[in-house]
Amino acid sequence: MLDENDITEKATKEGITHISTGVAVVRDGKILLMRRSIDDFLGGYYELPGGGVENGETIEKAAMREVKEETGLIASRVITTFKGFDYSTDKKPRVKQINLLMEVKPGQVKLSNEHDDFLWVAKEDLDTIKMTESMANCIKDAFNKIAT
């Protein structure tokens, strides 16, 4: 399902400097979105939990670690991948976000300092949530994967 070598080879050829993860956590047909703290990059915007893949870490392990760090939830398995996107920040010139749909163990969301709010969002409510167009497009793709 997740060919790590293929992903990193293609990313290197494309000039990608960093790989990050985004994780669609689904509960009762809704996806968990986190709002970035106002003083951070894209502050006030909602996004999937996730973050950078560290040296020596697989994409799947990074995704599981980031879910725990950002939500307090424990990811149990990858269900599938879905559409990602490339972006840049002031500190990372070319980032490729690899997105995964994951199951988590039961539990309550606990915010980290990176986020100041969270929402469980239904597909029909996506247009009312403040997020980048790239994020909205990949979340729509996640909902399509859930439906199949």
SEKE-84837 format. One line per field, with one value per residue (C-alpha): residue number from 1; x, y, z. Coordinates in pm, 1 decimal. Example, Ala and Ser with C-alpha at 12.3 -4.5 7.8 and 13.67 -1.06 7.14 Angstrom:
2
pos	c(1_2)
u	c(1230.0_1367.0)
v	c(-450.0_-106.0)
w	c(780.0_714.0)
This chain:
148
pos	c(1_2_3_4_5_6_7_8_9_10_11_12_13_14_15_16_17_18_19_20_21_22_23_24_25_26_27_28_29_30_31_32_33_34_35_36_37_38_39_40_41_42_43_44_45_46_47_48_49_50_51_52_53_54_55_56_57_58_59_60_61_62_63_64_65_66_67_68_69_70_71_72_73_74_75_76_77_78_79_80_81_82_83_84_85_86_87_88_89_90_91_92_93_94_95_96_97_98_99_100_101_102_103_104_105_106_107_108_109_110_111_112_113_114_115_116_117_118_119_120_121_122_123_124_125_126_127_128_129_130_131_132_133_134_135_136_137_138_139_140_141_142_143_144_145_146_147_148)
u	c(0.0_270.3_588.3_825.3_1121.5_915.4_777.7_1120.0_1283.5_1014.6_1027.9_1405.5_1374.6_1109.0_1338.7_1131.0_1325.1_1087.5_817.6_524.8_212.5_-152.7_-388.8_-762.5_-898.4_-1259.9_-1527.9_-1900.6_-1852.1_-1672.3_-1305.8_-1102.8_-963.3_-727.6_-707.0_-352.4_-263.7_-306.9_64.2_182.7_220.0_-135.3_-270.3_-647.6_-669.1_-793.1_-590.6_-546.3_-327.4_19.1_367.9_719.7_885.4_1207.0_1534.5_1519.9_1141.5_889.1_595.1_353.5_542.4_566.4_190.8_119.3_357.7_208.7_-148.3_-48.3_145.7_-123.2_-444.9_-357.0_-521.2_-343.3_-341.5_-385.3_-355.1_-343.3_-658.3_-545.5_-372.3_-543.4_-455.1_-171.2_-17.7_305.5_359.9_630.1_682.0_925.6_1149.6_1084.3_1116.9_950.3_734.1_534.2_244.5_154.1_-196.2_-322.7_-663.2_-607.3_-801.0_-747.2_-823.3_-1117.6_-1027.4_-1075.1_-888.8_-628.9_-486.0_-113.6_38.3_30.7_-348.0_-607.2_-927.7_-1057.7_-1371.1_-1526.2_-1643.7_-1894.8_-1836.0_-2129.1_-1975.6_-1633.7_-1715.4_-1781.6_-1438.7_-1138.6_-863.3_-640.2_-776.1_-516.0_-627.6_-996.2_-929.8_-742.1_-1007.8_-1276.1_-1069.4_-1052.3_-1432.0_-1453.6_-1222.9_-1441.6_-1750.2_-1594.9)
v	c(0.0_250.3_212.5_426.0_384.7_485.2_791.3_913.1_847.0_1044.9_1321.7_1354.0_1375.0_1648.6_1851.0_1785.1_1875.5_1730.0_1462.1_1519.4_1325.3_1408.5_1168.1_1140.4_1000.6_896.6_855.5_819.2_923.2_1246.0_1342.7_1503.5_1846.6_2049.9_2433.3_2570.4_2801.1_3163.7_3252.0_2964.6_2927.9_2937.2_3018.0_2983.9_2740.2_2383.4_2085.5_1714.5_1606.5_1518.2_1646.6_1582.3_1247.5_1236.5_1078.5_699.4_701.4_546.2_751.1_521.3_549.0_927.3_946.1_736.3_946.8_1273.7_1158.8_1076.1_1402.8_1627.3_1454.6_1216.7_937.5_609.2_506.0_133.3_78.5_234.5_172.8_337.2_639.1_931.6_1240.9_1451.0_1778.5_1976.0_2300.1_2525.4_2713.2_2976.9_2697.7_2418.4_2511.8_2203.2_1964.4_1665.0_1569.2_1199.9_1139.7_829.7_718.3_554.1_375.7_489.6_328.4_475.5_787.4_1159.5_1424.4_1616.4_1927.5_1994.6_2343.4_2332.9_2349.4_2543.6_2370.5_2063.3_1963.8_1640.0_1745.0_1586.2_1609.2_1847.0_2094.2_2125.7_2448.5_2624.7_2544.2_2778.5_2579.0_2600.0_2485.0_2204.7_2078.2_2094.1_1897.3_1619.1_1593.3_1559.2_1275.3_1114.1_1127.5_962.2_682.5_636.1_603.8_319.1)
w	c(0.0_100.5_-106.6_101.0_-133.9_-436.6_-253.5_-139.2_-479.8_-662.9_-401.7_-439.2_-820.4_-776.6_-548.4_-236.9_78.6_341.2_370.3_602.4_692.1_722.7_895.3_847.8_1172.9_1119.2_1384.3_1316.1_953.7_1046.0_1008.8_1286.7_1201.4_1418.1_1420.9_1413.6_1701.2_1598.3_1641.6_1417.0_1039.0_893.8_1238.8_1265.6_974.4_1018.7_904.0_948.2_1236.4_1112.4_1065.7_948.6_898.1_1100.4_983.0_1007.5_1057.2_819.0_693.8_878.9_1209.3_1169.6_1110.7_1420.3_1631.2_1508.6_1580.1_1938.0_1986.4_1839.7_1950.0_2232.8_2030.7_1960.2_1593.7_1548.4_1173.7_828.4_626.2_301.7_155.2_-17.5_-218.1_-76.7_-190.0_-200.1_-10.4_133.6_459.2_574.3_711.4_459.1_90.7_-68.8_133.4_9.6_235.7_227.7_362.8_537.0_655.7_996.7_1265.4_1623.8_1955.2_2150.9_2347.4_2389.0_2188.0_2390.5_2228.6_2206.3_2191.9_1808.9_1798.2_1993.9_1881.1_1701.5_1514.2_1393.2_1046.2_809.9_434.0_386.6_637.3_471.8_288.8_621.0_769.7_731.8_555.5_252.0_-82.4_-94.3_246.5_150.8_-168.9_7.6_281.0_12.4_-130.9_215.5_239.5_-104.4_17.6_326.1_106.2_-95.5)
